[in-house]
Amino acid sequence: MDTEDGRIVPTVRDRVSEFVTMAAFRELDTVALSRDLPEHHLRRGDLGAIVHVLAPDLYEVEFVRASGVTEAVIPLTGNDLRAVGDADLLSVRPATPRTRGAA
């Protein structure tokens, strides 16, 4: 955006674009955990989806059971995650039982 004095000021859209391109992952990317998170009943290799980029290296990730029920939605850094590739094989494991009604 140009101002009356000739300065070019980036728009909010431009700033958001810069922020998103700095992130290693983008919204809706499928990722795998790179470490166990026992407090969330998650294990290394569990698949999640980036639901929101919170900061350049901070992501809100959703993990779901095979039935589609959400197991956890948690903020994680890029160090907690890795990209999923063609060499990865999907598997299913029993989830830790949760208390009825617990999220």
Buried (B, 14 or more C-beta within 10 A) or exposed (E): EEEEEEEEEEEEEEEEEEEEEEBBBEEEBEBBBEEEBEEBBBEEBBBBBBBEBBEBBBBBBBBBEEEEEEBBBBEBEBEBBBEBEEEEEEEEEEBEEEEEEEE
